């Protein structure tokens, strides 16, 4: 029987947990593996499980509660098509990259909209559907002070004098596009 092509899952106002966008090692995670879990309602979980997605269930805290369905989404920022990760605040939206995406591990979330991509696998006699993040837009819950000072321009450490960056133990970011080498800066043998 031929399997129909699976479509991405679009979820608005999603609930996510066990966030590890930074790829920190832990009890259930090897270093560098970025992922998070998305809670699913019963019908969506049943539909996805029928298609072969790897749906898991959290044990309920109370005996009378039902187990909570969820799926772990992988965040592959080094692939050919890295996911789009966007942070939404009252000041606008910010695209996050491999360095800055870790902020999503600790922000207080007001809303999450996301798209999950299916990726079929058949390896060592096991087959199923892996779940990869395609895009995520996270609106953060801003507190009173964040809203009050939203219009105040930021002073960033990466714009401070080089001496302060070195003394503070920070790394000095270098943008290769900003490096200009004049002929007089070159040693005589390189001119």
VENWO-V606845 format. One line per field, one symbol per residue. psi: psi as a letter, one per 40 degrees, with the letter a starting at -180 (. if undefined). burial: I if it has 24 or more other ideal C-beta (glycine too) atoms within 12 Angstrom, else O. A space follows every 10 residues. Layout:
# VENWO-V606845
psi: ???
burial: ???
This chain:
# VENWO-V606845
psi: hhhihiiihh hifihiifhg defiiadehi hehhiiihii iddddddddd eeighihihi dideiiihii ihhiggeead giihhhhhae eaihhiadde dededeihhd ihhihhhigi ighfeiiahi hihdihhhhi hhiddddded ehiihideei iddddddeei ihhhhdeehh hideeiidee .
burial: OOOOOOOOIO IOOIIIOIII IIIOOOOOOO OOOIIIIIII OOOOIOOIOO OOIIIIOOOO OOOOOOOIII IIIIIIIOOO OOIIIIIIIO OOOOOIOOOO IOOIIOIOIO OIIIIIIIIO OOOOOOOIII IIIIIIIIII OOOOOOOOOO OOOOOOOOOO OOOOOOOOOO OOOOOOOOOO OOOOOOOOOO O
